[in-house]
């Protein structure tokens, strides 16, 4: 009889250790998930002048790419470095995956990529992978790149 009672108490005393162990495991799992985000540095070169800013938009899917910045995962207006005629932006905490970037030189502060009568941009523009298709905007697949967990840098040259 005493053996059964002792076993019961032993099991009851082990329960908090089990719960504590499970809680620690879950906490470690959550911390491991948070570590898999890296920084994406985008360097835009070939800016014609220092007027305005450079609009940089990062897309995680083909939806809206490259014309609808409201569908971008993240976007920023980057200042232009007058000495190097370039602009830089860092997107912190980006999860590993497939992304594409669209940029343009917003020299007049309109926030839009203006085009002429034929739909050709009148401002400097560019895309990840430095894609330059003829007579059309690039597809997401053409501009897509793989972003690793440790982060990376992407260079984009503007076309005028």
C-alpha angles and dihedrals in degrees: 000000000000090000092058092048091048091050091050092052091046090054091048092051091050093056096078090050090052092048091047090050092051091048091051091049092051092048091052091048091053092048091050090054092053092053094060093079120096140183123265113207115198120195117190114196136183097049106171097215140353097252115124124340140289117256112217122188126183117204126195095192141022091259107114096354120175107350105042110065090180087073093053118115090224135358138181141178105231125203118241120241105226094203096055101023089230139114130214134198132176120208105201126205098019115165119234113267147090118319141165129202131211122190138178138177107247095198095165100041095243094130089225136098101237119209135196127243091285095050095255113142116253092200132062112276140172147169139215114278084030088262113186111180118181120250096350144060116266122257122244089250092056093052096036121120134176115249114205126214093250091058132242146208128249125198121206126186118209122236120209 
